[in-house]
Amino acid sequence: MRENIVTSDNFEQYLISHPFIGKPQNLYNSMNYIMQLGGKRMRPKLLLLAYQCVANELNQDAYKLALAIETFHNFSLVHDDIIDNAPIRRGKNTVHKEWSVATAILSGDNLLVKSIELIMNTSFANKDKLLNEFLMLSQQVCEGQQIDLNLPTQEIITEEEYLEMIRLKTAVLPAAALRMGAMAAGANSENGDLYYDFGLNLGMAFQLQDDYLDCFGNSSETGKLEGGDIIENKRTIMYLHALKNLNSEDKDKLQSWYDNPAHDNDMKVKSVRDLFKKAGSDNYLLKLKAEFEDCALSNLDKACHDSETKQQILSLFELLKTRTA
């Protein structure tokens, strides 16, 4: 067995030992707060595993690139929490609740700057291509976030539009992390694309699982407000499916919960959950999630031929597939 096996602790130790330092102190404290708030570290671990599968080793530049991806991810979380006015992230106060909205905005902005700086400070020969990949990713995530903001104002939303939104907002990040890891290790474009497609399908499944857990998960496990998407009237895959499959009376009930202010959010969450189950929308989401997972596995089989690293990726895949938080 190789000594450079990628584990959660490997990257976590690297992250903790490389905090952001600067003044004013409250700005950098807020940045390190979100960075060290925990999480699955899925994206940096995927980047490191792709790098390891291609190069058969790891080095400091690979970890630096992984930190850039995790820093970007946390930038997006800080701004996402502001947009959603979310009070809790991973069971703790969000940055804008712990400090202020203004400080959170600046914290997110500086995390994005630090992401670029980390990439520029690597010594990879194709650093310019890695930066272009990162910039394309950044643009797509912003586009996905804006589409997410636009959807509530649309009279009609199709399933295809919703899936495109989560592709841009969520799935392109693990996809780009994998391709950047493979590219940095010297993979050709065809192999890099296979890693990207694996990450894209994994990311789609991951977000659908998030949607499911937001509705049916336990807040003590998820670290988020239970039924938050329902309370915020987010028209997810389950909502869109339910509208198509409920009878007219139940369809009116569902729309009424979303169109009118709720005096009792607990009752709203329970009633909407019941309607989703009645329509079979929960099972429909899980079936769709499984289809993306099957596609991801097919891409992985073609991309990674190192059995030891592949097994690590599959172990991470299984954890993500069955997670409850």
N, C-alpha and C positions, 0 to 999 in steps of 0.2 A: 504493500500500500504506500502511495506517495505521501510525503510529509506536508505537502502544500494543499491538503484537502480544504475546500472551502466550507466553512460552517458559519452559522449565525454569529457565534462568538468571535470568530476571526475578524469579520467586518465590524462588529460592534466595538471591539477593542480598538480597531484602527480609528473609528469615528470618534470615540471618547478621547483618544490621545491626540486628536487633531481638531481642537475647538477653534472657533473663529475668534480672533483677538483684535480689538481696536477700540476707539472712542468715537462717540460717547458710549459709556458702559451699558446704559439701558438698551441701546440698539443691539449690541452684541450679546447681551444677556438674553434678550428675547429670541434672537436667532439660535443660540445654543439651547434654549429651552425647548423649542419645537424639534430641533435636531435630535435631542436626547430624550424625547418623550416616549420613545419605544416604537413599536410597530413591527411588521413582519420582515422588513428589509428585503422584500422580494426582488425589487428591481436591481439593486447593487449586487445581490447574490447571483441573479441570473447573468448579469454582465460578467462577473468573475468566472462563473461556470463556463460560459461561452468562450471566454479567453483561454481558460485552462484546457478546454476540449480541443482547441485549435493549436495552442502553443505547448501544451503538456507541462506548463509551469505557471507560476504567478510571480509578479514583481511589484515594486512600490508604485510604478506608473499605473499598473492595472488597478490597484487599490485607490489611487488618486482619481482615476476615471470613474470608478464605482462611487466614490464619494461625491463626485460632480453630479451624477445621476440622482443620488439620494438627496442632495442639496436642492436640486431642481424640483424634485417631488415635493419636498417640504415647502418650497416657495409656493407651489401651486396650492398646497393645503392651507397655508396661511391666508392667501387671497380668497380661496374658496369658502373658508369659514367666515370671512368678512361678508362676502356676497350673500351667504345663506344666513348670516347672523347666528351662527351656531355657537352655543355656549360651551360645548364639551367636545374634546378631541382626545381619544384614547383614555377616557376616564378622568381627564384633567381639564382645567380651564383652557379654552383656546387663547391664542396669543392676544387677540384684541380684547378679551375679557380680563386677562391677567395684567396687561399694560393699558393700551388704548388703541382705538381704530387707527389713528395716525401713526403710532409707533409700529403697529402690525403691518401697515402698508409699506413703510420704509424697511421693515425687517424682511418682508417678502421680496422687495426690490433688490435689497443687498444680497439676499440668498441667490437670486438669479445672477447677479454680477459675480458672486463667488463661484458659481457653477462654471461660468465661462473661464474665469481665472484659473480654476483647477485644471481644466482641459488644456489651456494654453501653457501651463507649467509642466506638462508631461513632455517626454522626449520621443514620442512616437514619430516615426518618419512620415506617416500619413495624417499628422495632426490637423492639417487643413481640411481633410475629408471628414474627420471626426467632428470638427467644429461645424462644418456644413450640415452634417447629419443632426447635430444637436440643435442648430438654428431652425431647421425644418421641423423638428419635433416641437420646439418652443412655439412656433407659429401655429402648428396644428392643435396643440393643447388650448391655446387662446381661442382659436376658431371654434373648437368644441365647446368651450365654456360659454361663448357668446350664443351658439346655437341652443345650448341648454337654457339660457336666459330668454331666447326668442320663443321657444316652444310653448310656454304658457299663454302667449298672446295669440297663437294660431288657433283658429276655430277648429280645424281638423289636423290631427297628427297621424301619420302613418307609422307602421312598425318599422319600415325601412328608414324613415327619418330619425326615429329614436335610436336605432342601432348605429346609424352613421354618427349620431351625436356621441354615443359612448365609445365608438371606435376612436374618434378624435380626442375626446376628453380624457379617456382612461387607457384604452388598449394600445395606442401608439407608443406609450412610455415604456412598458416592458419590451415591446417589439424593438424599439430603437436601442434600448439598453443591451439587448442580446446582439443586435447587429453591430453596435459599436464595440462590444467586447470581442466579437469575432474579427471585425475589421482591424482592430488594434493589434490582434495576435497574428495578422497576416492572411486571413481568409480571403478567397476570391469573392467576387460580387455574387456569384450564383449561390455559394455556400452561405454568405451573409444574408441573402434573401430568404433562405430556408429558415435560418434562425429568426429573422424578422417575422415570417409567417407563423412560426411556432409561438412567438411572443404575442402576436396580434390575436390569434385565436385564444390563447391563454388569458389575455387581457379582457377579451369579450366575455369569457366564462367567469372571470373574476368579478367583473362589474355586475353581471347578472346575479351572481351569488350575493354580492353586496345589496342589490335591490331586494332579494329574497330575505336576507337577514334583517334589513331595515324594517321590513314589514312583519316578519314572523320571528325574528331573533329576540333574545333576552338582553335587555340593556346592561345587565350586570356582566354579560360576556362580551357584547359588542363595544361597550364604552361609549355608546351613542344614545341619543334620545329615542326611546322605543316608538316605532311607527312614525319617525320623523318625516319621511317622504309623504305619508298620508296627511299628516298635520299641515305640511307645506303645500299640499295639493299637487304634488309632482305626478305627472301622467306617465307612469312607467309602463313597461311591457305588460305587466299584470292588469293595469288599468285599461290599456288599449284592448287587450284580449277580452276582458270582462265586458266591455261595452259591446263587443261583437257577439258575445255568447249568452248574455243574460236575457231574460224575457223583458218585455217593455216596462213592466212594473218595477222590476229590480234595477233595470237600467236607469230609470228615473230616480230611484233611491240613491244610486251611486253618484249620479250627476249632481243631485241635490247636496250630498255631503261635500262635494268638491266646489260647488258654485256658491254656497251660502256659508257665512261665518258659523263656526261650531261653538256652542256654549260649553260643551263638554268634550274635550279632546279624547279622553279615554273611551267614551262611548263611540266617538267617530272612528277611532282606530279599530275597535272591536267590530263595529258594523261593517266597515269596509273590508276588513279581513274575512268576515263571514261571506260577503258578496264575492270576493275573489275566489274563495274555496268553492262556493256554489257554482261559479262559472268554470271551475277547473283551471283557473289562471295560474295558480301556484304550480300545478303539475306541468302546465304548458311551459312556464319559465324553466323549470328543472329539465325538461326535455330539450329545450333550445340550448341550455347550458351544456348538456351532455354532448350535443352535436358539435359545439365549438371545441370541447375537450377532445373529442375523437379526432377532429381535424388537427389540433395541436400535436397530438401524439404521432400522427402520420408525418407531420413536418419534422418533428424531433428525430424520428427514425432515419430520415434522409440526411439530417444535418450533422448529428453527432455520432461518431463511430468509435469513440473512446468509451469502453464499457464502464469503467470506474466512474468517470465524470457523468456519463449518461445516467447511471444509477442514482447519483446525487440529484440530478435534475428531476428524475422521476419521483424521488422521495419528496422533494420540494413541491412538485406538481400534486402529489397525493395529499400533502398537508393543506395546500390551497383549495383543493377540490372538496375536502371534507370539513373545512374550517367552520367554526360557529361564531367567529369574531372577526 
